[in-house]
Structures are given as C-alpha cells and as structure tokens.
Amino acid sequence: MRLLGEPVVDIALMLDHAKRELETRSDAAVESSLTQHAYSFSREGTAVSLATEWPLARAELTWFELQQLTDQAKAEAFRLITTAHPELRDNAWLRDTVGAPSTA
C-alpha cells in the first residue's frame, strides 16, 4: 500500500495513534492533517487490517509488523526533520512526540 502525498510525520503519528488505540480496542480510525484522508484499522488477535478510502486500498499485516512499521516511520520522521534542521535534535517536544531513534 502506498500513501502518496502524506508527510512522513503525519504517517508516523497516525500509525502511533492507531497502534495505541488497537492496544485496547478492536478498531481505530485516523485522519491525516494535510489531506484529511481517513485510514481505518481493525485488529483481531495478531492480525491487523488497514483500509484507506483514497487511494482505495486494503493491507493485511501482523500486530508485530504494525509495531515495527510505526517505529520505523517515527525514526524516519525524526531523521528527516533533524537532517534538515540539526538544531532540533534536542527538541523536547519532537523527542516526546515523534521520538528519537533508539541507540540500541
């Protein structure tokens, strides 16, 4: 599934929000801030479904894959932002929101 036109920070934060919702619920819906496209997630055990209305698409992944994808998106968002703006590497809000990549 390709989510064209969405900023990586939007994707990272949407994935993180959906993952947190799916920890206690069987479904979650998120919307991008730039395009207002809706993304629906549902979880049954370790299986997760992601559906989008635009582009019309559906993806199946495991809970573990969603966790990995979320971590990778957040790390990539942090990398892109701090590459363009190195002074933000120590920004507390950015670290708390997107999160710094692990050093392990």
DRENPA-3360 file (N, C-alpha, C; in nm, 2 decimals, always signed):
BEGIN
1 = MRLLGEPV = +0.08/-0.12/+0.00/+0.00/+0.00/+0.00/+0.09/+0.12/+0.00 ~ +0.06/+0.22/-0.09/+0.13/+0.34/-0.09/+0.04/+0.46/-0.05 ~ +0.09/+0.54/+0.04/+0.01/+0.65/+0.09/+0.07/+0.78/+0.03 ~ +0.04/+0.81/-0.09/+0.10/+0.92/-0.17/+0.06/+1.05/-0.11 ~ +0.15/+1.14/-0.11/+0.12/+1.28/-0.07/+0.11/+1.31/+0.08 ~ +0.13/+1.21/+0.16/+0.12/+1.23/+0.31/+0.26/+1.25/+0.36 ~ +0.28/+1.36/+0.44/+0.40/+1.38/+0.51/+0.44/+1.27/+0.60 ~ +0.57/+1.24/+0.61/+0.61/+1.12/+0.69/+0.57/+1.14/+0.84;
9 = VDIALMLD = +0.57/+1.27/+0.89/+0.53/+1.29/+1.03/+0.39/+1.26/+1.05 ~ +0.30/+1.29/+0.95/+0.16/+1.26/+0.96/+0.14/+1.10/+0.97 ~ +0.21/+1.04/+0.88/+0.20/+0.89/+0.88/+0.25/+0.83/+1.01 ~ +0.36/+0.88/+1.06/+0.42/+0.83/+1.18/+0.32/+0.85/+1.30 ~ +0.27/+0.97/+1.31/+0.17/+1.00/+1.42/+0.04/+0.92/+1.40 ~ -0.01/+0.91/+1.28/-0.13/+0.83/+1.26/-0.11/+0.68/+1.30 ~ +0.01/+0.63/+1.26/+0.03/+0.49/+1.29/+0.04/+0.47/+1.44 ~ +0.11/+0.57/+1.51/+0.13/+0.56/+1.65/+0.00/+0.57/+1.72;
17 = HAKRELET = -0.09/+0.66/+1.68/-0.22/+0.67/+1.74/-0.30/+0.55/+1.72 ~ -0.30/+0.50/+1.60/-0.38/+0.37/+1.57/-0.33/+0.26/+1.65 ~ -0.20/+0.24/+1.66/-0.14/+0.13/+1.74/-0.18/+0.14/+1.89 ~ -0.18/+0.26/+1.94/-0.22/+0.28/+2.08/-0.37/+0.25/+2.10 ~ -0.45/+0.29/+2.00/-0.60/+0.26/+2.01/-0.62/+0.11/+2.00 ~ -0.55/+0.04/+1.92/-0.57/-0.10/+1.90/-0.51/-0.19/+2.01 ~ -0.44/-0.12/+2.10/-0.40/-0.20/+2.22/-0.52/-0.23/+2.31 ~ -0.62/-0.15/+2.31/-0.74/-0.17/+2.40/-0.87/-0.18/+2.32;
25 = RSDAAVES = -0.87/-0.16/+2.19/-0.99/-0.17/+2.11/-0.97/-0.25/+1.99 ~ -1.07/-0.30/+1.92/-1.06/-0.38/+1.80/-1.05/-0.30/+1.68 ~ -1.08/-0.17/+1.68/-1.07/-0.08/+1.56/-1.03/+0.06/+1.60 ~ -0.98/+0.13/+1.50/-0.94/+0.27/+1.51/-0.95/+0.33/+1.38 ~ -0.98/+0.46/+1.38/-0.98/+0.54/+1.26/-0.90/+0.67/+1.29 ~ -0.82/+0.70/+1.19/-0.73/+0.82/+1.19/-0.75/+0.90/+1.06 ~ -0.71/+1.02/+1.07/-0.72/+1.11/+0.95/-0.60/+1.19/+0.94 ~ -0.55/+1.21/+0.82/-0.43/+1.29/+0.80/-0.46/+1.44/+0.82;
33 = SLTQHAYS = -0.36/+1.51/+0.87/-0.39/+1.65/+0.89/-0.38/+1.73/+0.76 ~ -0.30/+1.69/+0.66/-0.28/+1.77/+0.54/-0.40/+1.74/+0.44 ~ -0.43/+1.61/+0.41/-0.52/+1.58/+0.31/-0.66/+1.54/+0.36 ~ -0.67/+1.52/+0.49/-0.79/+1.47/+0.56/-0.84/+1.34/+0.51 ~ -0.75/+1.26/+0.45/-0.78/+1.12/+0.41/-0.80/+1.04/+0.54 ~ -0.89/+0.95/+0.54/-0.92/+0.86/+0.65/-0.86/+0.72/+0.63 ~ -0.81/+0.67/+0.74/-0.75/+0.54/+0.74/-0.81/+0.46/+0.86 ~ -0.86/+0.34/+0.82/-0.93/+0.26/+0.92/-0.85/+0.14/+0.95;
41 = FSREGTAV = -0.83/+0.11/+1.08/-0.76/-0.01/+1.13/-0.85/-0.10/+1.20 ~ -0.83/-0.23/+1.19/-0.90/-0.32/+1.27/-0.80/-0.43/+1.31 ~ -0.83/-0.48/+1.43/-0.74/-0.59/+1.49/-0.82/-0.70/+1.54 ~ -0.78/-0.82/+1.50/-0.84/-0.94/+1.55/-0.72/-1.03/+1.59 ~ -0.69/-1.04/+1.72/-0.58/-1.12/+1.77/-0.45/-1.05/+1.72 ~ -0.37/-1.12/+1.65/-0.24/-1.07/+1.60/-0.26/-1.02/+1.45 ~ -0.37/-1.03/+1.40/-0.40/-0.98/+1.26/-0.45/-0.84/+1.26 ~ -0.39/-0.75/+1.17/-0.44/-0.62/+1.16/-0.47/-0.59/+1.02;
49 = SLATEWPL = -0.58/-0.52/+1.00/-0.62/-0.47/+0.86/-0.61/-0.32/+0.86 ~ -0.57/-0.27/+0.75/-0.56/-0.13/+0.73/-0.63/-0.10/+0.59 ~ -0.73/-0.01/+0.60/-0.81/+0.03/+0.48/-0.80/+0.18/+0.46 ~ -0.79/+0.22/+0.33/-0.79/+0.36/+0.30/-0.90/+0.39/+0.20 ~ -0.95/+0.51/+0.20/-1.06/+0.54/+0.10/-0.99/+0.61/-0.02 ~ -0.88/+0.68/+0.00/-0.81/+0.74/-0.11/-0.66/+0.73/-0.09 ~ -0.59/+0.65/-0.16/-0.64/+0.57/-0.27/-0.71/+0.45/-0.21 ~ -0.81/+0.40/-0.28/-0.89/+0.28/-0.23/-0.79/+0.16/-0.22;
57 = ARAELTWF = -0.77/+0.12/-0.10/-0.67/+0.01/-0.08/-0.69/-0.06/+0.05 ~ -0.64/-0.18/+0.06/-0.65/-0.26/+0.19/-0.52/-0.33/+0.20 ~ -0.47/-0.34/+0.33/-0.35/-0.41/+0.36/-0.37/-0.50/+0.48 ~ -0.31/-0.61/+0.48/-0.31/-0.70/+0.60/-0.17/-0.71/+0.65 ~ -0.16/-0.70/+0.78/-0.03/-0.72/+0.84/-0.05/-0.78/+0.98 ~ +0.06/-0.81/+1.04/+0.05/-0.87/+1.18/+0.07/-0.75/+1.28 ~ +0.03/-0.78/+1.40/+0.05/-0.68/+1.51/+0.20/-0.64/+1.52 ~ +0.28/-0.74/+1.52/+0.43/-0.71/+1.52/+0.47/-0.63/+1.41;
65 = ELQQLTDQ = +0.42/-0.65/+1.29/+0.46/-0.57/+1.17/+0.41/-0.43/+1.19 ~ +0.29/-0.41/+1.24/+0.24/-0.27/+1.27/+0.33/-0.20/+1.37 ~ +0.37/-0.27/+1.47/+0.46/-0.21/+1.57/+0.59/-0.17/+1.51 ~ +0.65/-0.26/+1.42/+0.78/-0.23/+1.35/+0.76/-0.11/+1.26 ~ +0.65/-0.11/+1.18/+0.62/-0.01/+1.09/+0.61/+0.13/+1.16 ~ +0.54/+0.13/+1.27/+0.53/+0.25/+1.35/+0.66/+0.30/+1.39 ~ +0.74/+0.22/+1.45/+0.88/+0.26/+1.50/+0.96/+0.31/+1.38 ~ +0.96/+0.24/+1.27/+1.04/+0.28/+1.15/+0.99/+0.42/+1.10;
73 = AKAEAFRL = +0.86/+0.44/+1.09/+0.80/+0.57/+1.05/+0.84/+0.68/+1.14 ~ +0.84/+0.66/+1.27/+0.88/+0.76/+1.37/+1.03/+0.79/+1.36 ~ +1.11/+0.69/+1.34/+1.25/+0.71/+1.33/+1.28/+0.78/+1.20 ~ +1.21/+0.75/+1.09/+1.24/+0.82/+0.96/+1.19/+0.97/+0.97 ~ +1.08/+0.99/+1.04/+1.04/+1.13/+1.05/+1.14/+1.21/+1.13 ~ +1.19/+1.15/+1.24/+1.29/+1.22/+1.32/+1.41/+1.24/+1.24 ~ +1.46/+1.14/+1.16/+1.58/+1.16/+1.08/+1.56/+1.27/+0.98 ~ +1.45/+1.27/+0.91/+1.43/+1.37/+0.80/+1.42/+1.51/+0.86;
81 = ITTAHPEL = +1.35/+1.53/+0.97/+1.34/+1.66/+1.03/+1.48/+1.71/+1.08 ~ +1.55/+1.62/+1.15/+1.68/+1.66/+1.21/+1.79/+1.67/+1.11 ~ +1.77/+1.61/+0.99/+1.87/+1.63/+0.88/+1.86/+1.77/+0.83 ~ +1.73/+1.81/+0.81/+1.71/+1.94/+0.75/+1.73/+2.05/+0.86 ~ +1.71/+2.02/+0.98/+1.72/+2.11/+1.09/+1.79/+2.05/+1.21 ~ +1.93/+2.04/+1.20/+2.00/+1.97/+1.31/+1.98/+2.03/+1.45 ~ +1.94/+2.16/+1.45/+1.92/+2.22/+1.58/+1.80/+2.16/+1.66 ~ +1.72/+2.08/+1.59/+1.60/+2.02/+1.65/+1.63/+1.88/+1.72;
89 = RDNAWLRD = +1.75/+1.84/+1.70/+1.79/+1.70/+1.76/+1.75/+1.69/+1.91 ~ +1.77/+1.80/+1.98/+1.75/+1.80/+2.12/+1.61/+1.86/+2.16 ~ +1.52/+1.89/+2.07/+1.39/+1.95/+2.09/+1.31/+1.85/+2.17 ~ +1.27/+1.89/+2.29/+1.19/+1.80/+2.38/+1.06/+1.76/+2.32 ~ +0.99/+1.86/+2.26/+0.86/+1.82/+2.20/+0.87/+1.72/+2.09 ~ +0.97/+1.74/+2.00/+0.99/+1.65/+1.89/+1.03/+1.51/+1.94 ~ +1.12/+1.50/+2.04/+1.16/+1.37/+2.10/+1.04/+1.30/+2.16 ~ +0.95/+1.38/+2.23/+0.84/+1.32/+2.30/+0.73/+1.28/+2.20;
97 = TVGAPSTA = +0.71/+1.36/+2.09/+0.60/+1.33/+2.00/+0.64/+1.22/+1.90 ~ +0.75/+1.25/+1.83/+0.79/+1.15/+1.72/+0.88/+1.05/+1.78 ~ +0.96/+1.09/+1.87/+1.06/+1.00/+1.94/+1.19/+1.00/+1.87 ~ +1.29/+1.00/+1.94/+1.43/+0.98/+1.89/+1.45/+0.83/+1.86 ~ +1.52/+0.80/+1.75/+1.55/+0.66/+1.72/+1.63/+0.60/+1.84 ~ +1.61/+0.47/+1.86/+1.68/+0.41/+1.97/+1.83/+0.39/+1.93 ~ +1.91/+0.40/+2.04/+2.05/+0.39/+2.01/+2.10/+0.24/+2.03 ~ +2.01/+0.15/+2.06/+2.04/+0.01/+2.08/+2.07/-0.06/+1.95;
% end
